Amino acid sequence: MSKNDTYQNLSSLKSNNKNFHNMKIKLFLSILSLALILSCNKDDDSGQSNKETKLYITHNNKIIYDGGFLISKATTTLKNDTYQNSFDLKIDHDTHIFDGTFSKIPYGEYTLETKFYENDKIQFYADTIIKLDNPEKTIDNLIFKKVNQSDPNAIIKDQFLSVNKNRNLTITLGPDKDTDGNSITYIVTPQENFTWEGTASIVYKNNTVGNYSLAVTAKETNNKETSATITIAVKEPVFLEAPSDVLFVGNSLTHPYGPRWGGGNSDKGAVKYHLQQIYNELNLANNFVEAIRGGASLKRHYGYNNPPNPDTPGNTYEIDSIKAQHNITVLQPSLDEPFNDLEDFKTYGKIFIDLIRAENSIPILFHPWALKNRQRTYEGNLRETTKLCDELGVQFVDVGAVVHQIYLDDTTPDKALYHRLYAGDSDNTHLSIEGMYMVGLSFAKFFTGVNAIDINYRVEEADIEYANMIKRTVDQVITNRYQN
């Protein structure tokens, strides 16, 4: 072989090696690129580090405003061990709504701290723990507290109330007795614009618009004294239009009877009782009446002798009451009726609605709650109730949704807040006095449009914290308003 041939062979080998080397580089880069693409697109369910939430915060500040505080600034901080961010909430001074948005927050558990300022001084704060595990989340149930407020276990606490001028406002100062059963003595100053009603409550009445404060001292037998402040906003009355002539047709879900709902006629068990208290507070005329048949379904209301003839109403006092032609007739199916007797629910629901309209009354359907610890029926009941109401053009009050939301939000051991709505351990059907208070607030929100949190009326069986929890949930859930 000549030297020239050897040189050409060596050159060819080098060229081939070079091309092979280049191919290896290209292949390596291609594999690396593919790996990066797969890594970016991978949906790893074992970790949530790449998942983010958009958090919306809103807060109705009206009760603080009515208490005489003009909040000029509100700041929110969101933080955990690896993340922290803060911003100012926007303020609408006409609606008293504060709101703001956090974006691109990694999934996880966070502490949310909100502070409300008046003239650069923190007056209120709201702290809560939240879990972010969805692309979007709304926080609209902040529980605010006054800075330097009393010990949470104290027998009396600060209160923020409002009342129209020249209207009576009954204020419960605190318990009659301490935990040992000894009487508590209350001192209230200044001693004006109120009269005593018993030993632990007063009736406040003021004919001058403005913000007023009462200093309250509770003195126990061991000479221990606890102090609190009651702030009262006295306002000009606002004219409201709301239906006043309302007939409730239902069973013991509308008005249960028995000693657990008070003596006599078990007034505190009636929807109309709580609705009357709220209407009186709002200076609204009212005429609430009821036709109650215990345990009755819509079918039994229509004709007491089963089975009734769909074409011929029975001789029942429910039908006689409807024929009295009230402006509004609220019709309450039995508990879980759509779930248990769907065909009867649809058949007699339509029959009753047609009958009510024939008597020149406006029908409203009362959607009740599910059996205690059987919330699984709620969705089905709601679906069928919504379908019937849509088909017939009927409005309904979704009380069941309020109970269901309290169940979902309750993080206490054994769902204590949810169970408190019901009448007792042995009664999975009826609501307690506190529960019926919730029903009254739901109908009041529907009929008047007034936010439940702005209503002072509180049944004495519900402490302030529990009543406010109910009010916030009613405002969150009952968003439809009665339409004439």
MIVEXLUM-725976 format. One record per residue (C-alpha): residue number from 1; x, y, z. Coordinates in steps of 0.5 Angstrom, whole numbers, plus 500, padded with zeros to 3 digits. Each point is the difference from the previous one (the first is absolute). Layout:
MIVEXLUM-725976
ATOM   seq    xx    yy    zz
ATOM   NUM     X     Y     Z
...
This chain:
MIVEXLUM-725976
ATOM   seq    xx    yy    zz
ATOM     1   500   500   500
ATOM     2   503   507   498
ATOM     3   501   505   505
ATOM     4   494   504   497
ATOM     5   495   495   501
ATOM     6   502   499   507
ATOM     7   499   507   501
ATOM     8   493   500   497
ATOM     9   498   494   504
ATOM    10   502   504   506
ATOM    11   497   506   498
ATOM    12   493   496   499
ATOM    13   501   497   506
ATOM    14   501   506   504
ATOM    15   494   503   496
ATOM    16   495   494   502
ATOM    17   502   501   507
ATOM    18   499   507   500
ATOM    19   493   499   497
ATOM    20   499   495   505
ATOM    21   502   504   506
ATOM    22   495   506   498
ATOM    23   494   495   499
ATOM    24   502   498   507
ATOM    25   499   507   502
ATOM    26   494   501   497
ATOM    27   497   494   503
ATOM    28   502   502   507
ATOM    29   497   507   499
ATOM    30   493   497   497
ATOM    31   500   496   506
ATOM    32   501   505   505
ATOM    33   495   505   496
ATOM    34   495   494   500
ATOM    35   501   499   508
ATOM    36   499   508   501
ATOM    37   494   500   496
ATOM    38   497   494   504
ATOM    39   502   503   507
ATOM    40   497   506   498
ATOM    41   493   497   498
ATOM    42   500   494   506
ATOM    43   494   501   504
ATOM    44   503   497   507
ATOM    45   494   498   504
ATOM    46   505   498   506
ATOM    47   502   508   501
ATOM    48   497   506   499
ATOM    49   506   505   499
ATOM    50   498   502   493
ATOM    51   493   501   502
ATOM    52   497   507   501
ATOM    53   494   504   503
ATOM    54   497   506   499
ATOM    55   497   503   506
ATOM    56   494   505   501
ATOM    57   499   503   507
ATOM    58   494   504   501
ATOM    59   497   503   506
ATOM    60   493   504   502
ATOM    61   502   505   505
ATOM    62   493   503   501
ATOM    63   500   498   507
ATOM    64   506   503   502
ATOM    65   498   506   497
ATOM    66   493   500   503
ATOM    67   504   499   507
ATOM    68   503   507   499
ATOM    69   507   498   497
ATOM    70   502   503   493
ATOM    71   505   496   498
ATOM    72   506   503   495
ATOM    73   504   494   498
ATOM    74   500   493   501
ATOM    75   506   495   498
ATOM    76   501   493   499
ATOM    77   506   495   501
ATOM    78   500   493   498
ATOM    79   506   496   502
ATOM    80   502   493   502
ATOM    81   507   497   501
ATOM    82   503   501   493
ATOM    83   495   506   497
ATOM    84   498   507   502
ATOM    85   496   506   497
ATOM    86   496   506   502
ATOM    87   496   505   497
ATOM    88   495   505   501
ATOM    89   492   498   499
ATOM    90   496   505   496
ATOM    91   495   504   503
ATOM    92   493   502   498
ATOM    93   497   505   505
ATOM    94   493   500   497
ATOM    95   499   492   500
ATOM    96   505   499   506
ATOM    97   503   495   496
ATOM    98   508   498   501
ATOM    99   503   495   495
ATOM   100   506   498   496
ATOM   101   504   495   497
ATOM   102   506   496   500
ATOM   103   503   496   494
ATOM   104   504   494   499
ATOM   105   500   497   507
ATOM   106   503   493   501
ATOM   107   496   495   502
ATOM   108   500   499   508
ATOM   109   498   502   507
ATOM   110   500   508   502
ATOM   111   499   505   505
ATOM   112   496   505   498
ATOM   113   500   507   504
ATOM   114   496   506   498
ATOM   115   501   507   504
ATOM   116   495   505   500
ATOM   117   502   507   502
ATOM   118   497   507   502
ATOM   119   504   506   499
ATOM   120   507   495   500
ATOM   121   497   497   506
ATOM   122   499   492   500
ATOM   123   493   499   502
ATOM   124   498   493   498
ATOM   125   503   494   498
ATOM   126   498   494   496
ATOM   127   505   494   500
ATOM   128   498   493   497
ATOM   129   503   494   498
ATOM   130   499   498   492
ATOM   131   501   494   496
ATOM   132   502   501   492
ATOM   133   499   494   496
ATOM   134   496   503   494
ATOM   135   501   505   494
ATOM   136   496   505   504
ATOM   137   497   502   507
ATOM   138   496   505   503
ATOM   139   500   502   507
ATOM   140   494   504   502
ATOM   141   499   498   507
ATOM   142   505   503   504
ATOM   143   498   501   508
ATOM   144   503   506   502
ATOM   145   502   502   507
ATOM   146   501   506   504
ATOM   147   508   502   502
ATOM   148   501   499   507
ATOM   149   493   497   501
ATOM   150   498   496   506
ATOM   151   502   493   502
ATOM   152   496   495   495
ATOM   153   498   497   507
ATOM   154   498   506   503
ATOM   155   492   500   502
ATOM   156   499   506   496
ATOM   157   503   503   494
ATOM   158   500   506   495
ATOM   159   494   501   496
ATOM   160   498   504   493
ATOM   161   493   501   499
ATOM   162   495   505   496
ATOM   163   493   502   501
ATOM   164   496   505   497
ATOM   165   498   506   504
ATOM   166   494   500   504
ATOM   167   500   492   500
ATOM   168   501   496   506
ATOM   169   506   495   500
ATOM   170   501   495   505
ATOM   171   507   498   502
ATOM   172   502   494   504
ATOM   173   506   502   504
ATOM   174   502   493   502
ATOM   175   498   494   504
ATOM   176   496   501   506
ATOM   177   505   495   504
ATOM   178   507   498   500
ATOM   179   503   493   499
ATOM   180   499   499   507
ATOM   181   492   502   500
ATOM   182   501   507   504
ATOM   183   497   506   498
ATOM   184   503   505   495
ATOM   185   499   508   502
ATOM   186   501   504   494
ATOM   187   501   508   500
ATOM   188   499   504   493
ATOM   189   502   507   499
ATOM   190   498   505   498
ATOM   191   494   499   503
ATOM   192   495   503   494
ATOM   193   496   497   494
ATOM   194   499   494   503
ATOM   195   496   496   505
ATOM   196   501   493   504
ATOM   197   496   494   498
ATOM   198   502   495   505
ATOM   199   507   500   503
ATOM   200   504   498   494
ATOM   201   497   504   494
ATOM   202   498   507   499
ATOM   203   495   503   494
ATOM   204   504   506   497
ATOM   205   496   506   496
ATOM   206   503   506   497
ATOM   207   497   505   496
ATOM   208   506   504   498
ATOM   209   504   497   494
ATOM   210   507   498   502
ATOM   211   505   495   503
ATOM   212   500   499   507
ATOM   213   504   496   505
ATOM   214   498   496   506
ATOM   215   505   498   505
ATOM   216   498   493   504
ATOM   217   503   497   506
ATOM   218   498   493   502
ATOM   219   502   499   508
ATOM   220   500   493   502
ATOM   221   499   498   507
ATOM   222   507   499   501
ATOM   223   501   507   499
ATOM   224   503   499   493
ATOM   225   498   505   495
ATOM   226   500   500   492
ATOM   227   499   505   496
ATOM   228   498   501   493
ATOM   229   497   505   495
ATOM   230   493   500   496
ATOM   231   501   505   494
ATOM   232   493   502   497
ATOM   233   499   503   493
ATOM   234   493   504   500
ATOM   235   498   501   493
ATOM   236   494   503   496
ATOM   237   495   495   498
ATOM   238   501   497   493
ATOM   239   493   499   496
ATOM   240   500   493   498
ATOM   241   495   496   496
ATOM   242   499   493   502
ATOM   243   494   495   500
ATOM   244   496   501   506
ATOM   245   494   495   499
ATOM   246   503   493   500
ATOM   247   497   493   501
ATOM   248   504   494   502
ATOM   249   497   494   498
ATOM   250   505   494   503
ATOM   251   501   495   505
ATOM   252   504   500   507
ATOM   253   506   502   496
ATOM   254   497   507   499
ATOM   255   497   500   507
ATOM   256   502   494   505
ATOM   257   497   499   507
ATOM   258   503   498   506
ATOM   259   503   502   507
ATOM   260   507   501   496
ATOM   261   497   506   496
ATOM   262   497   503   506
ATOM   263   494   500   504
ATOM   264   493   501   498
ATOM   265   499   500   492
ATOM   266   508   499   499
ATOM   267   500   507   497
ATOM   268   508   500   499
ATOM   269   499   494   496
ATOM   270   496   503   495
ATOM   271   503   504   493
ATOM   272   495   505   501
ATOM   273   502   502   507
ATOM   274   507   501   498
ATOM   275   498   504   494
ATOM   276   495   504   504
ATOM   277   506   503   505
ATOM   278   504   502   494
ATOM   279   495   503   496
ATOM   280   498   504   507
ATOM   281   508   502   500
ATOM   282   499   503   493
ATOM   283   494   503   501
ATOM   284   496   496   495
ATOM   285   493   498   500
ATOM   286   498   493   501
ATOM   287   495   495   500
ATOM   288   503   493   500
ATOM   289   495   494   501
ATOM   290   501   493   499
ATOM   291   496   493   499
ATOM   292   504   494   503
ATOM   293   499   493   499
ATOM   294   505   496   504
ATOM   295   503   495   496
ATOM   296   497   502   493
ATOM   297   502   499   493
ATOM   298   498   504   495
ATOM   299   495   495   498
ATOM   300   497   500   507
ATOM   301   499   507   500
ATOM   302   496   500   494
ATOM   303   495   494   503
ATOM   304   501   497   507
ATOM   305   496   494   498
ATOM   306   506   496   496
ATOM   307   500   499   494
ATOM   308   497   507   498
ATOM   309   497   501   493
ATOM   310   505   505   496
ATOM   311   494   503   497
ATOM   312   496   501   507
ATOM   313   503   504   506
ATOM   314   498   497   506
ATOM   315   497   503   506
ATOM   316   506   503   503
ATOM   317   502   506   504
ATOM   318   506   501   496
ATOM   319   496   501   494
ATOM   320   495   504   504
ATOM   321   506   505   502
ATOM   322   502   500   492
ATOM   323   493   502   498
ATOM   324   501   506   505
ATOM   325   504   503   495
ATOM   326   506   503   503
ATOM   327   505   504   496
ATOM   328   505   494   501
ATOM   329   500   493   501
ATOM   330   506   496   502
ATOM   331   499   493   499
ATOM   332   505   495   504
ATOM   333   501   493   497
ATOM   334   502   494   505
ATOM   335   507   499   502
ATOM   336   503   496   494
ATOM   337   494   500   496
ATOM   338   503   500   494
ATOM   339   505   495   502
ATOM   340   495   495   502
ATOM   341   493   502   496
ATOM   342   502   503   494
ATOM   343   494   499   496
ATOM   344   495   502   506
ATOM   345   505   506   501
ATOM   346   499   502   492
ATOM   347   493   499   500
ATOM   348   497   503   506
ATOM   349   506   506   500
ATOM   350   496   502   493
ATOM   351   493   499   503
ATOM   352   502   504   506
ATOM   353   503   506   496
ATOM   354   494   500   495
ATOM   355   496   500   505
ATOM   356   503   506   504
ATOM   357   501   504   493
ATOM   358   492   499   499
ATOM   359   499   503   507
ATOM   360   504   506   498
ATOM   361   506   499   504
ATOM   362   507   499   498
ATOM   363   503   493   502
ATOM   364   507   500   503
ATOM   365   503   493   501
ATOM   366   504   499   507
ATOM   367   506   495   498
ATOM   368   501   496   507
ATOM   369   506   497   503
ATOM   370   503   493   500
ATOM   371   499   495   505
ATOM   372   506   501   505
ATOM   373   506   496   498
ATOM   374   497   499   493
ATOM   375   502   506   496
ATOM   376   501   495   494
ATOM   377   493   501   498
ATOM   378   501   508   500
ATOM   379   502   500   493
ATOM   380   495   496   497
ATOM   381   494   503   504
ATOM   382   503   507   497
ATOM   383   500   498   493
ATOM   384   493   497   500
ATOM   385   498   507   504
ATOM   386   503   504   495
ATOM   387   497   496   494
ATOM   388   493   501   503
ATOM   389   501   507   501
ATOM   390   503   502   493
ATOM   391   495   496   497
ATOM   392   494   504   503
ATOM   393   504   506   501
ATOM   394   500   500   508
ATOM   395   505   503   505
ATOM   396   502   496   505
ATOM   397   504   501   507
ATOM   398   506   496   500
ATOM   399   500   499   508
ATOM   400   503   493   499
ATOM   401   506   503   496
ATOM   402   502   504   507
ATOM   403   500   494   504
ATOM   404   504   496   495
ATOM   405   505   506   500
ATOM   406   501   500   507
ATOM   407   501   492   500
ATOM   408   506   501   495
ATOM   409   503   506   503
ATOM   410   500   497   507
ATOM   411   507   498   502
ATOM   412   498   499   508
ATOM   413   501   493   503
ATOM   414   494   496   498
ATOM   415   496   505   496
ATOM   416   498   504   506
ATOM   417   498   506   497
ATOM   418   496   496   495
ATOM   419   497   496   505
ATOM   420   497   506   504
ATOM   421   496   501   495
ATOM   422   496   494   501
ATOM   423   495   499   506
ATOM   424   504   495   503
ATOM   425   503   493   500
ATOM   426   494   496   499
ATOM   427   497   505   495
ATOM   428   503   499   493
ATOM   429   494   504   497
ATOM   430   498   507   504
ATOM   431   505   506   501
ATOM   432   501   503   507
ATOM   433   498   507   502
ATOM   434   507   502   497
ATOM   435   498   496   493
ATOM   436   494   504   500
ATOM   437   503   506   501
ATOM   438   504   499   494
ATOM   439   494   498   496
ATOM   440   497   507   502
ATOM   441   506   504   498
ATOM   442   500   496   493
ATOM   443   493   502   498
ATOM   444   501   507   503
ATOM   445   506   501   495
ATOM   446   496   497   494
ATOM   447   494   505   502
ATOM   448   503   506   502
ATOM   449   507   500   497
ATOM   450   503   502   506
ATOM   451   507   496   502
ATOM   452   499   496   506
ATOM   453   507   503   503
ATOM   454   496   506   500
ATOM   455   494   498   504
ATOM   456   501   501   508
ATOM   457   495   495   502
ATOM   458   503   494   503
ATOM   459   496   494   503
ATOM   460   503   499   508
ATOM   461   501   493   499
ATOM   462   506   502   494
ATOM   463   506   503   503
ATOM   464   503   506   496
ATOM   465   505   496   497
ATOM   466   495   494   498
ATOM   467   495   505   497
ATOM   468   505   504   496
ATOM   469   503   494   497
ATOM   470   493   498   498
ATOM   471   499   507   497
ATOM   472   506   500   496
ATOM   473   498   493   497
ATOM   474   493   503   498
ATOM   475   503   506   497
ATOM   476   505   495   496
ATOM   477   494   496   498
ATOM   478   494   503   499
ATOM   479   501   505   494
ATOM   480   493   500   497
ATOM   481   495   505   501
ATOM   482   493   500   500
ATOM   483   497   503   494
ATOM   484   493   502   500
